[in-house]
Amino acid sequence: MWEAGRKPTTIRLRRELLISAPEDPAPALTQLLRPRGVALRFYLLAVFEAQCRLMDNEEWTGNSSPPFKGPGSWADFVAIDGAFDQPSNAYMPSTRTDRDIQTLRMQQIHGALRTLETLGPDDQRALVEVPKAKGHGRKYAAFSLMQEGGRGDTQTPKRYTVPRARWNMTIDVPTDFFLRGWVQVLQPSEVATWLVLQWLAQTMPRKHDESGVYLYADTRNNYFRLRRDSYEDACNRLLEFGLVRYARPGRTVAESSPEPQSSSGVNAALAAAFFNPGPRADRYEPDRYQVTDEGLAQDAVEKCLKEALLRNRALVRRRG
């Protein structure tokens, strides 16, 4: 898909996907932190597909998007978790009903579309719309993609358009995140944490290079709605995979990278919340991270399997 398209070097996401004001509902990214299903994965892949064929500000339509089934289809793009049967040590054990991998793929994609369609109060944060068929069915193959902030509260939905780059309002995701398989193998909480750290790194590049980026609890809870255990576990996995590292202070890259400034009051408030969290901040010193995009060049499946094997061996040694 990338080879046949525009071959973008980065995929741009709007900030609304991962952050919201404390008084607003949780952002879509946090609402999609579910242990099962492929909703987050499907939406990110749909945005990737759109930007492989559309120009900036061009609106998404389903007419030129991939088919739903068969080679080169949506079912081909999404890796799924097959049911694992412990007694037989195999995936997809036989059942009373006829079930093959393609059937399971379509069930997962239908479930993802239903999840993406019901986000937020009154579905205002919905990331797709699926038209109804006659009777009680749905026309899943005719879904429409919405912008990262959702369809909105008007009768005319905010259909997806490719965003232009805007400091603090968009985040650029290197295409290796998709092409090397990271979008398929990372857990939703790991994807969310990595995107947050990427956004912080790109919003505050000088701080990222000099001392690393970080989140205090209030900021993490109020703006991103990330639970502490999910965030800390995800950071540990991202460190293992080489996608982030602990900050190495004193880098000189920032000397030629002045910090962007914004006249927006909202942006100024966000910057103050992230990096000047107030009098409670002196109670602890958070871990500081630097994003290492070169880690994305690794084959995601190979790297994750290797780290899982090393972790299992370490557990066996500790148990004696």
Secondary structure per residue as TSV (DSSP state, phi and psi in degrees):
chain	resnum	aa	ss	phi	psi
A	1	M	-	360.0	-43.2
A	2	W	T	-67.0	-44.2
A	3	E	T	-61.9	-38.1
A	4	A	T	-81.8	-9.7
A	5	G	T	-105.7	-144.5
A	6	R	T	-83.2	-8.7
A	7	K	-	54.5	55.7
A	8	P	-	-65.1	148.4
A	9	T	S	-87.0	-22.7
A	10	T	E	-139.3	155.9
A	11	I	E	-112.1	125.6
A	12	R	E	-97.0	132.0
A	13	L	E	-118.1	144.8
A	14	R	E	-76.8	147.3
A	15	R	G	-60.4	-28.5
A	16	E	G	-60.3	-21.1
A	17	L	G	-64.6	-34.8
A	18	L	T	-115.4	-6.7
A	19	I	-	-141.6	145.9
A	20	S	-	-148.7	157.9
A	21	A	-	-67.7	152.7
A	22	P	T	-55.3	-31.1
A	23	E	T	-84.7	-6.9
A	24	D	S	-96.2	165.0
A	25	P	-	-60.9	160.8
A	26	A	-	-60.0	145.3
A	27	P	-	-64.1	158.9
A	28	A	H	-58.7	-37.8
A	29	L	H	-56.6	-44.6
A	30	T	H	-69.8	-36.9
A	31	Q	H	-66.0	-18.7
A	32	L	T	-98.1	11.7
A	33	L	-	-82.0	75.3
A	34	R	-	-116.5	138.2
A	35	P	S	-66.5	-24.9
A	36	R	S	-125.7	160.4
A	37	G	S	94.1	167.7
A	38	V	-	-126.1	26.6
A	39	A	H	-61.4	-50.4
A	40	L	H	-62.1	-44.9
A	41	R	H	-59.0	-44.2
A	42	F	H	-64.4	-43.2
A	43	Y	H	-63.9	-44.7
A	44	L	H	-63.2	-39.0
A	45	L	H	-67.7	-34.5
A	46	A	H	-66.0	-39.8
A	47	V	H	-65.0	-41.7
A	48	F	H	-58.8	-47.5
A	49	E	H	-60.1	-42.2
A	50	A	H	-61.7	-43.4
A	51	Q	H	-77.7	-13.4
A	52	C	H	-74.5	-19.7
A	53	R	H	-124.2	-11.1
A	54	L	-	-112.6	151.4
A	55	M	-	-89.4	169.9
A	56	D	T	-54.9	136.3
A	57	N	T	70.3	0.4
A	58	E	-	-78.6	137.7
A	59	E	B	-85.2	142.2
A	60	W	-	-71.8	136.0
A	61	T	-	-132.8	153.3
A	62	G	S	-82.0	-6.8
A	63	N	S	-63.6	-35.7
A	64	S	S	-105.8	1.9
A	65	S	S	-77.0	167.4
A	66	P	-	-62.2	157.5
A	67	P	-	-66.3	170.3
A	68	F	S	-85.7	-31.4
A	69	K	S	-128.8	162.4
A	70	G	S	90.9	179.5
A	71	P	T	-59.6	136.9
A	72	G	T	71.2	21.3
A	73	S	S	-101.1	176.4
A	74	W	H	-57.6	-38.3
A	75	A	H	-62.8	-27.3
A	76	D	H	-77.3	-27.6
A	77	F	H	-81.8	-22.0
A	78	V	-	-106.0	118.2
A	79	A	-	-76.6	139.1
A	80	I	-	-125.4	162.5
A	81	D	-	-93.8	108.3
A	82	G	-	-73.1	151.0
A	83	A	-	-65.3	131.3
A	84	F	E	-104.7	129.8
A	85	D	E	-104.5	108.9
A	86	Q	T	-61.2	-45.7
A	87	P	T	-59.0	-41.1
A	88	S	T	-90.8	-6.5
A	89	N	T	54.2	44.8
A	90	A	E	-148.1	155.8
A	91	Y	E	-86.3	156.1
A	92	M	S	55.4	57.1
A	93	P	-	-63.7	159.2
A	94	S	-	-66.0	144.9
A	95	T	-	-132.0	174.7
A	96	R	S	-68.1	-28.5
A	97	T	S	-101.3	151.4
A	98	D	-	-72.0	117.5
A	99	R	-	-141.2	121.1
A	100	D	-	-118.8	179.0
A	101	I	H	-65.5	-35.7
A	102	Q	H	-67.7	-38.5
A	103	T	H	-62.2	-43.2
A	104	L	H	-64.5	-39.3
A	105	R	H	-59.0	-47.7
A	106	M	H	-65.8	-37.1
A	107	Q	H	-62.4	-41.6
A	108	Q	H	-65.3	-41.7
A	109	I	H	-68.9	-41.3
A	110	H	H	-60.5	-42.8
A	111	G	H	-63.3	-38.9
A	112	A	H	-62.7	-43.6
A	113	L	H	-64.9	-38.6
A	114	R	H	-64.7	-39.4
A	115	T	H	-65.1	-45.4
A	116	L	H	-66.2	-22.4
A	117	E	T	-85.9	-10.3
A	118	T	T	-123.6	37.8
A	119	L	-	-92.5	140.9
A	120	G	S	79.4	170.1
A	121	P	G	-66.4	131.5
A	122	D	G	55.5	28.1
A	123	D	G	60.7	22.5
A	124	Q	T	-67.8	-23.2
A	125	R	T	-94.0	8.7
A	126	A	-	-55.1	133.8
A	127	L	S	-97.9	-7.5
A	128	V	E	-144.4	163.3
A	129	E	E	-127.8	133.7
A	130	V	-	-118.4	117.5
A	131	P	-	-68.5	152.6
A	132	K	B	-85.1	145.4
A	133	A	-	-96.9	173.9
A	134	K	S	-61.9	141.9
A	135	G	T	82.3	-132.4
A	136	H	T	-112.7	10.2
A	137	G	-	-83.8	175.4
A	138	R	B	-130.3	146.8
A	139	K	-	-94.5	76.4
A	140	Y	G	-59.9	-39.0
A	141	A	G	-66.8	-14.0
A	142	A	G	-103.2	24.0
A	143	F	-	-63.7	154.6
A	144	S	E	-115.0	139.3
A	145	L	E	-90.9	134.9
A	146	M	B	-105.6	166.5
A	147	Q	-	-68.7	165.1
A	148	E	T	-61.6	-24.8
A	149	G	T	-86.0	-2.4
A	150	G	-	102.8	177.7
A	151	R	S	-71.7	-19.1
A	152	G	-	86.8	-176.5
A	153	D	S	-108.3	12.6
A	154	T	S	-98.5	165.6
A	155	Q	S	-65.0	-37.0
A	156	T	S	-87.9	117.5
A	157	P	-	-72.7	157.8
A	158	K	-	-86.7	85.8
A	159	R	B	-67.0	153.5
A	160	Y	-	-65.2	133.5
A	161	T	B	-128.9	150.5
A	162	V	-	-72.0	121.4
A	163	P	-	-77.6	150.3
A	164	R	-	-82.4	154.0
A	165	A	-	-67.9	128.9
A	166	R	-	-141.9	126.2
A	167	W	T	-57.5	131.7
A	168	N	T	77.5	-15.0
A	169	M	T	-105.1	-18.1
A	170	T	E	-132.9	161.2
A	171	I	E	-131.8	133.1
A	172	D	E	-96.8	120.5
A	173	V	E	-102.9	119.4
A	174	P	E	-56.2	141.3
A	175	T	T	-66.4	-18.4
A	176	D	H	-61.4	-24.5
A	177	F	H	-57.4	-33.9
A	178	F	H	-93.5	-47.8
A	179	L	H	-69.4	-27.3
A	180	R	T	-96.7	3.0
A	181	G	S	94.2	4.6
A	182	W	H	-64.7	-34.9
A	183	V	H	-62.3	-24.0
A	184	Q	H	-87.0	-31.5
A	185	V	H	-104.6	-21.8
A	186	L	S	-73.7	144.5
A	187	Q	-	-69.8	153.5
A	188	P	H	-52.4	-41.0
A	189	S	H	-66.1	-32.1
A	190	E	H	-71.8	-40.0
A	191	V	H	-61.5	-46.5
A	192	A	H	-61.9	-46.6
A	193	T	H	-63.4	-42.8
A	194	W	H	-63.0	-41.3
A	195	L	H	-65.0	-39.1
A	196	V	H	-63.0	-45.9
A	197	L	H	-65.2	-36.9
A	198	Q	H	-62.3	-44.7
A	199	W	H	-63.9	-43.1
A	200	L	H	-61.5	-41.9
A	201	A	H	-63.4	-39.1
A	202	Q	H	-80.6	-27.7
A	203	T	H	-77.9	-36.7
A	204	M	S	-124.1	66.9
A	205	P	H	-62.7	-35.4
A	206	R	H	-68.2	-44.1
A	207	K	H	-63.7	-38.9
A	208	H	H	-59.6	-46.0
A	209	D	H	-73.5	-36.1
A	210	E	H	-80.4	-44.1
A	211	S	H	-139.4	0.2
A	212	G	-	88.2	164.5
A	213	V	B	-109.3	158.6
A	214	Y	-	-161.2	169.2
A	215	L	-	-131.0	128.5
A	216	Y	-	-81.5	161.6
A	217	A	H	-58.7	-45.1
A	218	D	H	-61.3	-42.9
A	219	T	H	-65.8	-44.5
A	220	R	I	-61.5	-41.5
A	221	N	I	-76.0	-42.4
A	222	N	I	-80.1	-36.6
A	223	Y	I	-102.4	-35.7
A	224	F	I	-107.0	-17.7
A	225	R	-	57.9	36.9
A	226	L	-	-94.2	126.3
A	227	R	-	-70.6	150.6
A	228	R	H	-59.3	-46.2
A	229	D	H	-66.2	-39.4
A	230	S	H	-63.2	-44.5
A	231	Y	H	-65.3	-46.6
A	232	E	H	-69.3	-41.5
A	233	D	H	-62.7	-41.7
A	234	A	H	-64.0	-41.6
A	235	C	H	-60.1	-40.9
A	236	N	H	-62.7	-41.9
A	237	R	H	-68.4	-40.6
A	238	L	H	-64.2	-34.6
A	239	L	H	-64.0	-44.3
A	240	E	H	-60.8	-40.7
A	241	F	H	-78.9	-8.8
A	242	G	T	80.4	19.4
A	243	L	S	-90.3	-20.2
A	244	V	E	-139.3	167.0
A	245	R	E	-143.0	159.9
A	246	Y	E	-63.4	143.1
A	247	A	-	-60.8	141.9
A	248	R	-	-113.3	95.8
A	249	P	T	-61.4	156.7
A	250	G	T	90.0	9.8
A	251	R	-	-67.8	146.4
A	252	T	S	-96.2	-1.9
A	253	V	G	-56.2	-37.2
A	254	A	G	-68.2	-17.0
A	255	E	G	-62.0	-28.2
A	256	S	G	-103.8	11.9
A	257	S	-	-124.8	76.4
A	258	P	-	-61.5	146.8
A	259	E	-	-69.5	126.0
A	260	P	-	-62.2	151.4
A	261	Q	-	-120.9	151.6
A	262	S	-	-131.4	140.9
A	263	S	-	-84.9	-7.1
A	264	S	-	-70.5	130.9
A	265	G	H	-64.3	-36.0
A	266	V	H	-63.7	-45.8
A	267	N	H	-63.8	-38.9
A	268	A	H	-64.4	-38.8
A	269	A	H	-65.9	-38.6
A	270	L	H	-64.7	-46.5
A	271	A	H	-60.2	-40.7
A	272	A	H	-64.3	-39.4
A	273	A	H	-66.7	-38.8
A	274	F	H	-74.6	-39.9
A	275	F	H	-117.2	-2.6
A	276	N	-	-137.3	67.8
A	277	P	-	-73.7	-1.2
A	278	G	-	105.8	-175.5
A	279	P	G	-65.4	-21.8
A	280	R	G	-77.5	-12.3
A	281	A	G	-66.1	-23.4
A	282	D	G	-77.6	2.1
A	283	R	G	-75.3	-22.5
A	284	Y	-	-156.7	162.5
A	285	E	-	-111.6	115.9
A	286	P	-	-73.8	156.6
A	287	D	-	-66.5	139.9
A	288	R	-	-113.0	137.0
A	289	Y	E	-125.4	152.1
A	290	Q	E	-122.6	134.5
A	291	V	E	-77.8	134.4
A	292	T	-	-117.7	88.7
A	293	D	G	-62.8	-22.4
A	294	E	G	-63.8	-24.1
A	295	G	G	-64.2	-23.7
A	296	L	G	-67.3	-19.3
A	297	A	G	-70.7	-14.4
A	298	Q	S	-72.4	151.4
A	299	D	-	-68.8	120.3
A	300	A	H	-63.0	-43.1
A	301	V	H	-64.6	-46.4
A	302	E	H	-61.7	-44.5
A	303	K	H	-65.2	-44.6
A	304	C	H	-67.1	-39.3
A	305	L	H	-64.5	-40.6
A	306	K	H	-62.2	-46.7
A	307	E	H	-67.3	-35.0
A	308	A	H	-65.0	-39.8
A	309	L	H	-65.1	-43.6
A	310	L	H	-63.2	-39.5
A	311	R	H	-66.9	-41.0
A	312	N	H	-64.1	-40.7
A	313	R	H	-63.0	-39.8
A	314	A	H	-64.4	-38.4
A	315	L	H	-65.3	-40.3
A	316	V	H	-63.5	-41.2
A	317	R	H	-64.8	-40.2
A	318	R	H	-67.6	-30.4
A	319	R	T	-80.8	-7.4
A	320	G	-	86.2	360.0
